[in-house]
Amino acid sequence: MKFAHLADTHLGYRQFGLIEREKDFYEVFEKVIDKIIEEKVDFVIHSGDLFETARPSPIALLTFQKGLLKLKGAGIPMYAIAGNHDIVMRNDSIPPQVIFKKLGLKVISPINTTYMHGDIFIAGLPFYPSSQVKNLKSKLADLSKKAAKHEKSILVLHQGIDKYFGQNYELEIGDLPDNFNYYALGHIHNYINDNFGNGKLVYPGSSEIWKTNELKDYKENGKGFVIVDFDGPKPLVKRVKVDISRTFIERSLDYNELESGIAGLKETIVGFDKKPILDLKINNVESDTNRVYELIKEELGDLSLMIRPTFSMLGEDGIDVIINQKDSLGPLEILKEQLDAYGDESVTRLGLDVYTFLSKDKIDEADEILNHFFDDYYHKDEDEETETEEEGEAESADEKDIQVTFKEVLE
């Protein structure tokens, strides 16, 4: 018994606003499907962010439908959860994966959290924001109890875990139940293969380069998916790499040797089938950066899909060092530091979620998790209505103070 595990395909993503990049994501997804069929697996697990948005374009939907039907023709079912990109955080909303249930897609959802594939128990949950982590932990505990009844089990999640994700995570590593044989994770775009509990914890990573900060991991581990062999006492994980459609080139050039640097780049990329994306750092710039950019564009523009230059002015090396320090604080870290001062972890998590959604113009999602938060904190049972008027007034005053304080922190 073996299966394929993939995640974070982000179909429909138009990186840098370029239609060519959107097509690249479709092309690599088709390669992944063909590779999976070649591997003759028994089933497929997709751990979320199948699409870039919860309202995918017709082309994104058709690309997935084509892949799903190919798998179906080969007798390979797919199990899938919704990631944070697939979900609209609003009551009664459904992820786009549900459209394909009648074509055989087995959607793991809060309503239908478990499946059996032969003697393998498959359980999972869609993405939960950190402000709903209490509910998430409770559901994980329930799934753990069910998994204990089975010899082979898989847990499918789309969550950030503190050990791998940095500060803006939803779960700590100790929050995961430890009695599953395989943890099919999504959300982190780099490849992670770790031992945990009774088996393996794996993030297969994204199938394409979604952000340029993934380039380092791509050079080390490639992009693709994993094949998991469940025949032995412990899962065996094999990395399957899939070539991405377009080359990303990072190059550092010195202003004083700009012409020779550009000539070397031209020689490198002139024979490429697809125009590459160039990330260029020009050091020791002595003149107007606009003039330098125009020179780069004139020489390399026709040979590249996109040029992303950054400039380091002569004598400003110290500024770059400070900005690039690993421990420098970004807006999320600053917000977390401020919220932590109030000593309430749930408020901290809520603030980070709200900031994340608002920074992506997801107003409805931010509003929904705020409503969930205040419902959980201030909802009163009917039998509590017997409290005295004085107690009720005091509690209302406390509630108002907390909300005002939280609003001030966000501002």
Kinemage of the C-alpha trace (Angstrom):
@kinemage 1
@onewidth
@group {chain A} dominant
@subgroup {mainchain}
@vectorlist {calphas} color= white
{ca met a 1} P 0.000 0.000 0.000
{ca lys a 2} L 1.477 3.349 -1.023
{ca phe a 3} L 0.085 6.810 -1.553
{ca ala a 4} L 1.105 10.237 -2.883
{ca his a 5} L 1.058 13.297 -0.649
{ca leu a 6} L 1.041 16.818 -2.089
{ca ala a 7} L -0.070 20.264 -0.959
{ca asp a 8} L -0.069 23.983 -1.731
{ca thr a 9} L -0.598 23.804 -5.491
{ca his a 10} L -2.223 27.289 -5.474
{ca leu a 11} L -3.972 26.875 -8.815
{ca gly a 12} L -4.956 30.259 -10.208
{ca tyr a 13} L -2.098 32.198 -8.617
{ca arg a 14} L -0.998 35.001 -10.939
{ca gln a 15} L 2.418 35.748 -9.449
{ca phe a 16} L 3.629 39.327 -10.039
{ca gly a 17} L 0.347 39.889 -11.913
{ca leu a 18} L 1.678 37.886 -14.881
{ca ile a 19} L -0.572 35.503 -16.804
{ca glu a 20} L 2.560 33.546 -17.751
{ca arg a 21} L 3.156 32.709 -14.100
{ca glu a 22} L -0.444 31.577 -13.648
{ca lys a 23} L 0.039 29.194 -16.577
{ca asp a 24} L 3.278 27.927 -14.989
{ca phe a 25} L 1.317 26.802 -11.906
{ca tyr a 26} L -1.158 24.904 -14.110
{ca glu a 27} L 1.660 23.287 -16.085
{ca val a 28} L 3.515 21.999 -13.032
{ca phe a 29} L 0.258 20.644 -11.546
{ca glu a 30} L -0.292 18.615 -14.714
{ca lys a 31} L 3.262 17.256 -14.424
{ca val a 32} L 2.589 16.266 -10.798
{ca ile a 33} L -0.563 14.346 -11.767
{ca asp a 34} L 1.268 12.489 -14.545
{ca lys a 35} L 4.120 11.582 -12.158
{ca ile a 36} L 1.651 10.311 -9.545
{ca ile a 37} L 0.014 8.031 -12.109
{ca glu a 38} L 3.461 6.753 -13.170
{ca glu a 39} L 4.152 5.817 -9.544
{ca lys a 40} L 1.068 3.541 -9.484
{ca val a 41} L -0.070 4.699 -6.052
{ca asp a 42} L -3.223 3.458 -4.317
{ca phe a 43} L -4.531 6.918 -3.426
{ca val a 44} L -3.591 10.620 -3.168
{ca ile a 45} L -3.769 13.073 -0.265
{ca his a 46} L -3.858 16.829 -0.888
{ca ser a 47} L -3.229 18.819 2.298
{ca gly a 48} L -4.813 22.140 1.408
{ca asp a 49} L -4.395 25.305 -0.669
{ca leu a 50} L -5.410 23.443 -3.783
{ca phe a 51} L -6.473 26.831 -5.163
{ca glu a 52} L -5.072 30.315 -4.633
{ca thr a 53} L -8.463 31.702 -3.585
{ca ala a 54} L -11.796 30.449 -2.328
{ca arg a 55} L -13.324 31.714 -5.601
{ca pro a 56} L -11.088 30.134 -8.268
{ca ser a 57} L -11.215 31.156 -11.919
{ca pro a 58} L -12.845 28.810 -14.442
{ca ile a 59} L -9.384 27.915 -15.797
{ca ala a 60} L -8.170 26.932 -12.312
{ca leu a 61} L -11.279 24.783 -11.775
{ca leu a 62} L -10.939 23.121 -15.176
{ca thr a 63} L -7.231 22.404 -14.612
{ca phe a 64} L -8.015 20.586 -11.389
{ca gln a 65} L -10.972 18.768 -12.955
{ca lys a 66} L -8.715 17.510 -15.744
{ca gly a 67} L -6.193 16.202 -13.204
{ca leu a 68} L -8.861 14.604 -11.028
{ca leu a 69} L -10.408 12.813 -14.008
{ca lys a 70} L -6.956 11.532 -15.031
{ca leu a 71} L -6.514 10.063 -11.559
{ca lys a 72} L -10.012 8.611 -11.650
{ca gly a 73} L -9.273 6.971 -14.999
{ca ala a 74} L -6.212 5.362 -13.427
{ca gly a 75} L -8.301 4.130 -10.476
{ca ile a 76} L -6.626 6.472 -7.974
{ca pro a 77} L -8.916 8.322 -5.510
{ca met a 78} L -7.946 11.636 -3.928
{ca tyr a 79} L -8.595 12.801 -0.358
{ca ala a 80} L -8.398 16.563 0.241
{ca ile a 81} L -8.805 19.244 2.889
{ca ala a 82} L -9.239 22.995 2.509
{ca gly a 83} L -6.312 25.270 3.346
{ca asn a 84} L -6.416 28.898 4.428
{ca his a 85} L -6.457 30.038 0.778
{ca asp a 86} L -9.369 27.714 -0.030
{ca ile a 87} L -11.576 28.938 2.811
{ca val a 88} L -13.805 31.963 3.235
{ca met a 89} L -14.027 32.453 7.002
{ca arg a 90} L -17.760 33.054 7.050
{ca asn a 91} L -20.713 31.070 8.340
{ca asp a 92} L -22.239 28.588 5.887
{ca ser a 93} L -19.414 29.052 3.349
{ca ile a 94} L -17.970 26.013 1.579
{ca pro a 95} L -14.565 25.505 -0.064
{ca pro a 96} L -14.360 25.020 -3.859
{ca gln a 97} L -13.228 21.409 -3.370
{ca val a 98} L -16.863 20.497 -2.636
{ca ile a 99} L -17.729 21.110 -6.320
{ca phe a 100} L -15.819 17.964 -7.244
{ca lys a 101} L -17.366 15.502 -4.785
{ca lys a 102} L -19.571 13.973 -7.480
{ca leu a 103} L -16.455 13.424 -9.606
{ca gly a 104} L -15.005 11.308 -6.803
{ca leu a 105} L -13.021 13.792 -4.705
{ca lys a 106} L -13.206 12.721 -1.065
{ca val a 107} L -13.382 15.967 0.910
{ca ile a 108} L -12.281 15.822 4.545
{ca ser a 109} L -14.312 18.450 6.406
{ca pro a 110} L -15.554 19.315 9.923
{ca ile a 111} L -18.728 17.384 9.053
{ca asn a 112} L -16.934 14.370 7.565
{ca thr a 113} L -13.558 14.126 9.307
{ca thr a 114} L -12.681 10.473 8.656
{ca tyr a 115} L -12.446 7.882 5.883
{ca met a 116} L -11.273 4.290 5.634
{ca his a 117} L -9.110 3.273 2.678
{ca gly a 118} L -8.848 -0.477 3.055
{ca asp a 119} L -7.460 -0.913 6.554
{ca ile a 120} L -5.952 2.612 6.671
{ca phe a 121} L -7.735 5.171 8.836
{ca ile a 122} L -7.576 8.660 7.270
{ca ala a 123} L -8.581 11.609 9.470
{ca gly a 124} L -8.203 15.336 9.088
{ca leu a 125} L -9.455 18.873 9.438
{ca pro a 126} L -9.409 21.980 7.253
{ca phe a 127} L -7.403 25.051 8.222
{ca tyr a 128} L -8.217 26.668 11.569
{ca pro a 129} L -6.905 30.168 12.396
{ca ser a 130} L -4.966 30.512 15.634
{ca ser a 131} L -7.873 32.325 17.304
{ca gln a 132} L -9.843 29.037 17.084
{ca val a 133} L -7.010 26.844 18.360
{ca lys a 134} L -9.012 25.678 21.398
{ca asn a 135} L -11.642 24.187 19.083
{ca leu a 136} L -8.906 22.713 16.880
{ca lys a 137} L -7.202 20.976 19.818
{ca ser a 138} L -10.508 19.509 20.960
{ca lys a 139} L -11.189 18.050 17.513
{ca leu a 140} L -7.655 16.649 17.307
{ca ala a 141} L -8.186 14.866 20.613
{ca asp a 142} L -11.353 13.262 19.251
{ca leu a 143} L -9.554 12.105 16.094
{ca ser a 144} L -6.729 10.680 18.206
{ca lys a 145} L -9.194 8.503 20.138
{ca lys a 146} L -10.609 7.143 16.880
{ca ala a 147} L -7.130 6.508 15.454
{ca ala a 148} L -6.235 4.414 18.507
{ca lys a 149} L -8.611 1.725 17.223
{ca his a 150} L -6.658 1.260 13.983
{ca glu a 151} L -3.258 -0.220 13.224
{ca lys a 152} L -2.498 2.222 10.350
{ca ser a 153} L -3.590 5.877 10.487
{ca ile a 154} L -2.977 9.194 8.709
{ca leu a 155} L -3.689 12.707 10.019
{ca val a 156} L -4.239 15.410 7.371
{ca leu a 157} L -3.860 19.069 8.417
{ca his a 158} L -3.098 22.474 6.938
{ca gln a 159} L -1.519 24.304 9.878
{ca gly a 160} L 1.655 26.111 10.869
{ca ile a 161} L 3.522 24.396 13.734
{ca asp a 162} L 5.891 26.332 15.972
{ca lys a 163} L 8.841 23.989 15.386
{ca tyr a 164} L 8.823 24.744 11.655
{ca phe a 165} L 6.845 27.961 11.161
{ca gly a 166} L 8.282 30.762 13.303
{ca gln a 167} L 6.093 33.123 15.295
{ca asn a 168} L 2.779 33.209 13.428
{ca tyr a 169} L 1.828 29.553 13.982
{ca glu a 170} L -1.453 27.917 14.998
{ca leu a 171} L -0.206 24.817 16.846
{ca glu a 172} L 2.727 23.900 19.016
{ca ile a 173} L 4.380 20.583 18.204
{ca gly a 174} L 3.126 19.169 21.514
{ca asp a 175} L -0.480 19.897 20.502
{ca leu a 176} L -0.390 17.159 17.873
{ca pro a 177} L -1.639 13.711 18.924
{ca asp a 178} L 1.257 11.272 18.833
{ca asn a 179} L -0.502 8.049 17.859
{ca phe a 180} L -0.790 8.499 14.075
{ca asn a 181} L 1.583 6.745 11.675
{ca tyr a 182} L 1.792 9.574 9.158
{ca tyr a 183} L 1.136 13.321 9.470
{ca ala a 184} L 0.219 14.724 6.045
{ca leu a 185} L 0.772 18.448 6.542
{ca gly a 186} L 0.328 21.450 4.283
{ca his a 187} L 0.794 25.240 4.628
{ca ile a 188} L 4.605 25.472 4.759
{ca his a 189} L 6.012 25.748 1.239
{ca asn a 190} L 9.415 24.233 2.036
{ca tyr a 191} L 10.018 20.476 2.187
{ca ile a 192} L 10.061 19.056 5.721
{ca asn a 193} L 10.434 15.376 6.600
{ca asp a 194} L 10.610 14.705 10.339
{ca asn a 195} L 10.070 11.883 12.814
{ca phe a 196} L 7.100 12.336 15.120
{ca gly a 197} L 4.995 10.085 17.317
{ca asn a 198} L 4.706 6.639 15.790
{ca gly a 199} L 5.820 7.683 12.350
{ca lys a 200} L 6.608 10.556 9.992
{ca leu a 201} L 5.541 14.198 9.816
{ca val a 202} L 5.878 15.642 6.306
{ca tyr a 203} L 5.276 18.960 4.587
{ca pro a 204} L 5.778 18.179 0.868
{ca gly a 205} L 6.052 21.915 0.134
{ca ser a 206} L 4.435 23.896 -2.658
{ca ser a 207} L 4.555 22.556 -6.210
{ca glu a 208} L 5.788 25.894 -7.604
{ca ile a 209} L 7.731 28.877 -6.277
{ca trp a 210} L 4.992 30.938 -4.643
{ca lys a 211} L 7.427 33.416 -3.066
{ca thr a 212} L 11.049 34.060 -3.931
{ca asn a 213} L 12.096 33.268 -0.348
{ca glu a 214} L 11.453 29.611 -1.285
{ca leu a 215} L 14.415 29.600 -3.684
{ca lys a 216} L 16.937 28.378 -1.119
{ca asp a 217} L 14.836 25.327 -0.229
{ca tyr a 218} L 14.070 24.743 -3.925
{ca lys a 219} L 17.786 24.526 -4.713
{ca glu a 220} L 18.249 21.986 -1.905
{ca asn a 221} L 15.062 19.896 -2.135
{ca gly a 222} L 13.329 20.806 -5.388
{ca lys a 223} L 9.566 21.109 -5.803
{ca gly a 224} L 7.144 18.208 -6.075
{ca phe a 225} L 5.475 15.708 -3.759
{ca val a 226} L 6.221 12.551 -1.764
{ca ile a 227} L 5.396 8.870 -2.134
{ca val a 228} L 4.694 7.083 1.152
{ca asp a 229} L 5.055 3.315 1.435
{ca phe a 230} L 2.867 1.940 4.245
{ca asp a 231} L 3.839 -1.729 3.955
{ca gly a 232} L 6.477 -1.802 6.705
{ca pro a 233} L 6.255 -1.071 10.436
{ca lys a 234} L 7.142 2.591 9.790
{ca pro a 235} L 6.250 4.700 6.723
{ca leu a 236} L 8.967 5.043 4.096
{ca val a 237} L 8.953 8.482 2.427
{ca lys a 238} L 10.405 9.073 -1.048
{ca arg a 239} L 10.793 12.580 -2.460
{ca val a 240} L 9.614 12.957 -6.082
{ca lys a 241} L 10.900 16.133 -7.707
{ca val a 242} L 9.068 17.837 -10.558
{ca asp a 243} L 10.781 20.426 -12.736
{ca ile a 244} L 9.175 23.841 -12.472
{ca ser a 245} L 8.350 25.622 -15.692
{ca arg a 246} L 10.567 28.657 -15.389
{ca thr a 247} L 14.018 29.462 -14.007
{ca phe a 248} L 14.529 31.968 -11.195
{ca ile a 249} L 17.988 33.538 -11.265
{ca glu a 250} L 19.482 35.419 -8.316
{ca arg a 251} L 22.570 37.425 -9.171
{ca ser a 252} L 24.624 40.073 -7.418
{ca leu a 253} L 26.332 42.599 -9.735
{ca asp a 254} L 28.791 45.364 -8.962
{ca tyr a 255} L 28.013 48.772 -10.409
{ca asn a 256} L 31.625 49.234 -11.471
{ca glu a 257} L 31.515 45.997 -13.483
{ca leu a 258} L 27.918 46.260 -14.631
{ca glu a 259} L 28.536 45.796 -18.349
{ca ser a 260} L 30.494 42.561 -17.945
{ca gly a 261} L 27.960 41.294 -15.388
{ca ile a 262} L 25.063 41.934 -17.762
{ca ala a 263} L 26.973 40.297 -20.625
{ca gly a 264} L 27.487 37.163 -18.512
{ca leu a 265} L 23.785 37.020 -17.674
{ca lys a 266} L 22.795 37.384 -21.325
{ca glu a 267} L 25.050 34.500 -22.251
{ca thr a 268} L 23.408 32.360 -19.551
{ca ile a 269} L 19.769 32.975 -20.432
{ca val a 270} L 19.805 33.481 -24.207
{ca gly a 271} L 19.025 29.808 -24.915
{ca phe a 272} L 16.232 29.333 -22.335
{ca asp a 273} L 12.938 27.909 -23.625
{ca lys a 274} L 11.010 30.133 -21.227
{ca lys a 275} L 12.056 33.588 -20.199
{ca pro a 276} L 13.451 33.521 -16.640
{ca ile a 277} L 12.700 35.788 -13.690
{ca leu a 278} L 15.741 37.789 -12.613
{ca asp a 279} L 16.362 38.867 -9.034
{ca leu a 280} L 19.281 41.261 -9.307
{ca lys a 281} L 21.133 43.121 -6.587
{ca ile a 282} L 23.262 45.978 -7.862
{ca asn a 283} L 25.942 46.953 -5.346
{ca asn a 284} L 27.903 50.201 -4.906
{ca val a 285} L 25.616 52.276 -7.132
{ca glu a 286} L 27.110 55.744 -7.596
{ca ser a 287} L 24.446 57.416 -9.726
{ca asp a 288} L 20.690 57.634 -10.261
{ca thr a 289} L 19.085 54.177 -9.838
{ca asn a 290} L 16.564 54.952 -12.600
{ca arg a 291} L 19.384 55.203 -15.116
{ca val a 292} L 20.846 51.914 -13.926
{ca tyr a 293} L 17.451 50.207 -14.155
{ca glu a 294} L 16.886 51.493 -17.693
{ca leu a 295} L 20.253 50.046 -18.723
{ca ile a 296} L 19.381 46.635 -17.220
{ca lys a 297} L 15.948 46.680 -18.833
{ca glu a 298} L 17.361 47.641 -22.245
{ca glu a 299} L 19.925 44.825 -22.192
{ca leu a 300} L 17.949 42.050 -20.476
{ca gly a 301} L 14.270 42.997 -20.855
{ca asp a 302} L 13.621 41.006 -24.036
{ca leu a 303} L 15.311 37.913 -22.622
{ca ser a 304} L 13.507 37.809 -19.248
{ca leu a 305} L 9.900 37.625 -18.113
{ca met a 306} L 10.508 39.970 -15.208
{ca ile a 307} L 13.435 41.843 -13.662
{ca arg a 308} L 13.328 42.525 -9.920
{ca pro a 309} L 16.285 44.784 -9.058
{ca thr a 310} L 17.388 46.076 -5.677
{ca phe a 311} L 20.067 48.722 -5.334
{ca ser a 312} L 22.731 49.240 -2.715
{ca met a 313} L 24.110 52.749 -2.892
{ca leu a 314} L 27.797 53.324 -2.361
{ca gly a 315} L 28.535 53.584 1.370
{ca glu a 316} L 25.179 52.124 2.486
{ca asp a 317} L 26.278 48.518 3.108
{ca gly a 318} L 25.579 48.895 6.817
{ca ile a 319} L 21.882 49.585 6.145
{ca asp a 320} L 21.481 46.340 4.176
{ca val a 321} L 23.078 44.337 6.988
{ca ile a 322} L 20.627 45.721 9.529
{ca ile a 323} L 17.592 45.138 7.326
{ca asn a 324} L 18.583 41.567 6.523
{ca gln a 325} L 19.308 40.457 10.068
{ca lys a 326} L 17.263 37.392 10.987
{ca asp a 327} L 16.220 38.886 14.295
{ca ser a 328} L 14.920 42.167 12.868
{ca leu a 329} L 11.256 42.745 13.685
{ca gly a 330} L 8.535 42.897 11.059
{ca pro a 331} L 4.975 44.187 11.645
{ca leu a 332} L 3.666 40.806 12.872
{ca glu a 333} L 6.464 40.482 15.411
{ca ile a 334} L 5.917 44.047 16.661
{ca leu a 335} L 2.159 43.462 16.981
{ca lys a 336} L 2.750 40.185 18.857
{ca glu a 337} L 5.168 41.902 21.233
{ca gln a 338} L 2.585 44.570 22.064
{ca leu a 339} L -0.287 42.107 22.498
{ca asp a 340} L 1.776 39.737 24.662
{ca ala a 341} L 1.995 42.509 27.249
{ca tyr a 342} L -1.716 41.947 28.058
{ca gly a 343} L -1.040 38.370 29.144
{ca asp a 344} L -3.868 36.752 27.160
{ca glu a 345} L -2.702 34.282 24.509
{ca ser a 346} L -6.134 34.118 22.843
{ca val a 347} L -6.147 37.894 22.306
{ca thr a 348} L -2.621 37.707 20.860
{ca arg a 349} L -3.655 34.987 18.415
{ca leu a 350} L -6.773 36.932 17.445
{ca gly a 351} L -4.749 40.076 16.773
{ca leu a 352} L -2.306 38.220 14.521
{ca asp a 353} L -5.153 36.566 12.584
{ca val a 354} L -6.984 39.861 12.100
{ca tyr a 355} L -3.803 41.571 10.936
{ca thr a 356} L -3.053 38.755 8.469
{ca phe a 357} L -6.533 38.830 6.920
{ca leu a 358} L -6.742 42.636 6.758
{ca ser a 359} L -3.305 42.906 5.149
{ca lys a 360} L -4.670 40.697 2.338
{ca asp a 361} L -7.931 42.734 2.055
{ca lys a 362} L -9.924 39.780 3.438
{ca ile a 363} L -12.425 41.937 5.315
{ca asp a 364} L -15.129 39.256 5.605
{ca glu a 365} L -12.698 36.741 7.086
{ca ala a 366} L -11.408 39.262 9.645
{ca asp a 367} L -14.970 40.151 10.629
{ca glu a 368} L -15.920 36.484 10.986
{ca ile a 369} L -13.079 35.521 13.322
{ca leu a 370} L -13.760 38.643 15.426
{ca asn a 371} L -17.391 37.548 15.759
{ca his a 372} L -16.302 34.012 16.728
{ca phe a 373} L -13.932 35.401 19.327
{ca phe a 374} L -16.450 37.648 21.045
{ca asp a 375} L -19.161 34.970 20.863
{ca asp a 376} L -16.838 32.555 22.682
{ca tyr a 377} L -15.820 35.098 25.306
{ca tyr a 378} L -19.075 36.885 26.047
{ca his a 379} L -21.911 34.517 25.173
{ca lys a 380} L -24.058 33.875 28.240
{ca asp a 381} L -26.115 30.758 28.932
{ca glu a 382} L -29.785 31.273 29.685
{ca asp a 383} L -29.420 30.211 33.303
{ca glu a 384} L -26.853 32.994 33.843
{ca glu a 385} L -29.546 35.616 33.280
{ca thr a 386} L -30.424 35.411 36.987
{ca glu a 387} L -27.310 37.432 37.934
{ca thr a 388} L -27.904 40.682 39.785
{ca glu a 389} L -28.203 43.938 37.903
{ca glu a 390} L -25.045 45.212 39.603
{ca glu a 391} L -23.042 42.148 38.502
{ca gly a 392} L -24.333 42.499 34.946
{ca glu a 393} L -23.382 46.172 34.801
{ca ala a 394} L -19.898 45.432 36.174
{ca glu a 395} L -19.308 42.683 33.598
{ca ser a 396} L -20.505 44.918 30.753
{ca ala a 397} L -18.054 47.569 31.886
{ca asp a 398} L -15.219 45.008 31.909
{ca glu a 399} L -16.166 43.822 28.435
{ca lys a 400} L -16.114 47.373 27.121
{ca asp a 401} L -12.697 48.014 28.636
{ca ile a 402} L -11.220 44.902 27.027
{ca gln a 403} L -12.611 45.756 23.592
{ca val a 404} L -11.377 49.338 23.739
{ca thr a 405} L -7.911 48.206 24.816
{ca phe a 406} L -7.716 45.666 22.001
{ca lys a 407} L -8.813 48.282 19.450
{ca glu a 408} L -6.130 50.649 20.685
{ca val a 409} L -3.449 47.975 20.303
{ca leu a 410} L -4.501 47.198 16.732
{ca glu a 411} L -4.419 50.872 15.828
